[in-house]
Amino acid sequence: MSDRQINRTENARFIQQMLGELRAMAKTNRLEMLAYLIEIAYIESSDQLRKDIGVGSGVNQRNMSA
């Protein structure tokens, strides 16, 4: 993996972590639509990370994040 790819993957992980925290905040404050949209972005970041690091499908992981 190149330095550029590592940086991209690390950034995607950081974004995913922040999205997880934002999602929890939105849920806690009953901001359902916002929580839903953040969840979609979280799922997209998970999918992108799987592509970048070459991990298997992870459908079970996706279901657990909801």
Beta strands, then each sheet from edge to edge (+ up, - down):
end
